[in-house]
């Protein structure tokens, strides 16, 4: 599993898409492998708060990683 430092570094290789007070999303345009399942993921969603509500527009598989600061990293697979 990837460390938090690696996750923060990974974001620099992804394309930023949306950001608000609660979340930030990044598109995987370079086919980076998911640190959980090792398949290429579609989007990384970073939850900035302990409690965050997400509205997903379609059905997808999710892999998750949590760091020490309570941020949740969601890796989406369509």
Order of alpha helices (4+ residues) and beta strands (2+ residues): alpha-beta-beta-beta-beta-beta
